[in-house]
C-alpha cells in the first residue's frame, strides 16, 4: 500500500470514531500511537479491488397476502445475473438503469497484523483495527470517486454506494455478489462457513449509474 498517499487520504476523525471517541479528546501521546500504528498498517496492506457494471431493472413491488392481510412486497431488482428484493436498495437506485458492483480489501496481511498485536499488545491491536476500518473506507471512497469520474466522462452520474447489511439489503446477498464478481479469484476475498468475509477488512457494494 502506498503509505504516503494513504496517510493523506485516511480521515483521522474516522479512526477515532472507530475507537469510540472524538479526535479532539485524543492527547498527544494517543495521537502519536495512532500515527505509528497507521504507518505500520500501511506498510503491510495489499489493497486490491474490482468492479463490474451491469444493467439494472427495478420491478414493481405489488402486494402479498398474509394471515394479517395484504402486505407490500419489497421491490425486486434485476442487477445483471442477480435478483434482489430490497426496498432500501431500490430507493437508493431510483432512476438508475445500470449499477456497478464492487469489492475491495486491505488483504490478509492487515488481519495477520491485528491478530499478532492482539496476542502481544491489546491496546495497539485496538488502534490498528480502527486504522484498518478507516483505511478500507478510504479505499472504497477512492473507488467511488473513480466510478464517478468515469461516469462523468460519459455524461452520467453515480449514487452513493450501498452495501449488503444496509437496511433490508441483507447480508444473505453477499455470497451471490462475491460469486458474480469472482472476488476470490480476482482479489482474494471469500466467505467463511459463518458468512463472514475474509479478509475481514473487505467491503462489497453497489453503486447506481444514472
C-alpha positions in Angstrom: 0.0 0.0 0.0 1.4 3.4 -1.0 1.9 4.7 2.6 2.4 8.4 1.9 -0.7 8.7 -0.4 -3.0 6.9 2.0 -1.6 8.7 5.0 -3.2 11.8 3.5 -6.3 10.1 2.3 -7.4 8.4 5.5 -9.6 10.6 7.6 -8.2 10.8 11.2 -11.5 11.5 12.9 -12.8 8.2 11.4 -10.0 6.3 13.2 -11.0 7.9 16.5 -14.7 7.3 15.8 -14.0 3.5 15.3 -12.1 3.7 18.7 -15.3 5.1 20.2 -14.1 8.7 20.9 -13.7 12.1 19.3 -10.5 13.3 17.7 -10.5 16.3 20.0 -10.3 14.1 23.0 -7.0 12.4 21.9 -3.9 13.7 23.7 -0.5 14.0 22.1 0.5 10.5 23.3 -2.5 8.8 21.8 -2.1 10.8 18.5 1.4 9.6 18.3 0.3 6.0 18.8 -2.3 6.3 16.1 0.2 7.7 13.7 2.6 4.9 14.5 0.1 2.1 14.2 -1.3 3.6 10.9 2.1 3.7 9.4 2.8 0.1 10.5 -0.6 -1.0 9.0 0.0 0.8 5.7 3.4 -0.9 5.4 1.8 -4.3 5.2 -1.5 -3.8 3.5 -2.1 -5.1 0.0 -5.1 -3.2 -1.4 -7.0 -4.9 -4.2 -10.3 -4.0 -5.8 -12.5 -5.0 -8.7 -15.8 -3.7 -10.1 -18.1 -4.5 -13.0 -21.1 -2.6 -14.4 -24.4 -4.4 -15.0 -27.8 -3.4 -16.5 -30.4 -2.7 -13.8 -34.2 -3.1 -13.9 -36.4 -2.5 -10.9 -39.8 -4.3 -10.9 -43.0 -3.1 -9.3 -43.4 -4.3 -5.7 -47.1 -5.2 -5.6 -48.7 -6.8 -2.6 -48.5 -10.2 -0.9 -51.4 -11.9 1.0 -50.5 -12.7 4.6 -52.6 -14.0 7.6 -53.0 -10.4 8.9 -54.0 -9.0 5.5 -52.2 -7.5 2.4 -48.6 -6.5 2.9 -46.4 -4.6 0.5 -43.7 -6.6 -1.0 -40.1 -5.2 -1.3 -39.3 -4.2 -4.9 -37.4 -6.8 -6.9 -34.2 -5.6 -8.7 -32.6 -7.4 -11.6 -29.0 -6.5 -11.5 -27.1 -8.4 -14.1 -27.4 -12.0 -13.1 -28.6 -11.1 -9.6 -32.2 -10.9 -8.3 -32.5 -8.8 -5.2 -35.6 -8.0 -3.1 -34.9 -4.8 -1.2 -36.9 -1.7 -0.6 -33.9 0.3 0.6 -31.6 -0.6 -2.3 -34.4 0.1 -4.8 -34.8 3.6 -3.2 -31.0 4.2 -3.4 -31.0 3.1 -7.1 -34.1 5.1 -8.1 -33.7 6.4 -11.6 -30.7 4.2 -12.4 -30.5 1.9 -15.4 -27.1 0.4 -14.6 -25.1 -0.3 -11.4 -21.6 -1.2 -10.6 -20.9 -4.0 -8.2 -17.5 -3.7 -6.5 -15.3 -5.5 -3.9 -12.3 -4.0 -2.1 -9.9 -5.4 0.5 -6.8 -4.5 2.5 -5.6 -8.1 2.2 -4.8 -10.8 4.7 -1.7 -9.0 5.8 -3.9 -6.5 7.7 -5.7 -9.3 9.5 -2.5 -11.0 10.4 -1.0 -7.9 11.9 -4.1 -7.2 14.0 -4.1 -10.8 15.2 -0.4 -10.7 16.2 -0.9 -7.5 18.1 -3.9 -8.9 19.8 -1.8 -11.6 21.3 1.0 -9.3 22.3 -0.3 -5.8 22.8 -4.1 -5.4 23.0 -4.0 -1.6 23.1 -2.0 -1.5 19.8 -4.4 -4.0 18.3 -7.4 -1.9 19.1 -5.8 1.2 17.5 -4.6 -0.8 14.4 -8.1 -2.3 14.0 -9.6 1.2 14.0 -6.9 2.4 11.5 -7.8 -0.6 9.2 -11.5 0.2 9.4 -10.8 3.8 8.3 -8.4 2.6 5.7 -10.9 0.3 3.9 -13.4 3.2 3.9 -10.8 5.4 2.3 -10.2 2.7 -0.4 -13.9 2.5 -1.1 -14.3 6.3 -1.2 -11.5 6.4 -3.8 -13.0 3.7 -5.9 -16.4 5.5 -5.8 -14.6 8.7 -7.0 -13.1 6.7 -9.9 -16.5 5.4 -10.8 -18.0 8.9 -10.6 -15.2 10.3 -12.8 -15.7 7.5 -15.4 -19.5 8.1 -15.3 -19.0 11.9 -15.8 -16.9 11.3 -18.9 -20.0 9.5 -20.3 -22.3 12.3 -19.2 -23.7 10.3 -16.3 -23.7 10.4 -12.5 -23.5 8.0 -9.6 -25.4 7.3 -6.5 -23.8 6.8 -3.1 -22.5 3.2 -2.5 -24.8 0.8 -0.8 -23.5 -2.4 0.8 -25.2 -5.7 1.9 -26.2 -5.3 5.5 -27.6 -1.7 5.0 -31.3 -1.6 5.7 -33.2 -4.5 4.2 -30.4 -5.3 1.7 -29.5 -8.2 3.8 -26.1 -10.0 4.2 -27.6 -13.1 2.6 -26.8 -11.4 -0.8 -23.1 -11.3 0.0 -22.4 -14.8 -1.3 -24.1 -14.1 -4.7 -22.3 -10.8 -5.1 -18.9 -12.5 -4.4 -19.7 -15.2 -6.9 -20.9 -12.8 -9.6 -17.7 -10.8 -9.4 -15.5 -13.9 -8.8 -13.9 -12.0 -6.0 -12.0 -15.0 -4.5 -10.1 -15.4 -7.8 -9.8 -11.7 -8.6 -8.9 -10.1 -5.2 -8.7 -13.0 -2.8 -12.0 -12.3 -0.9 -14.2 -15.2 0.2 -16.8 -16.1 2.8 -16.3 -18.2 5.8 -18.8 -21.0 6.7 -20.4 -18.5 9.0 -20.9 -16.0 6.2 -18.2 -13.6 7.3 -15.9 -12.1 4.6 -12.2 -12.9 4.8 -10.0 -10.9 4.8 -12.1 -9.2 7.4 -11.2 -5.7 6.2 -13.1 -6.1 2.9 -16.2 -4.4 1.6 -18.7 -5.1 -1.2 -21.1 -2.5 -2.5 -23.5 -1.4 -5.3 -23.1 2.0 -7.0 -26.0 3.1 -9.2 -25.5 4.9 -12.5 -28.0 7.3 -14.0 
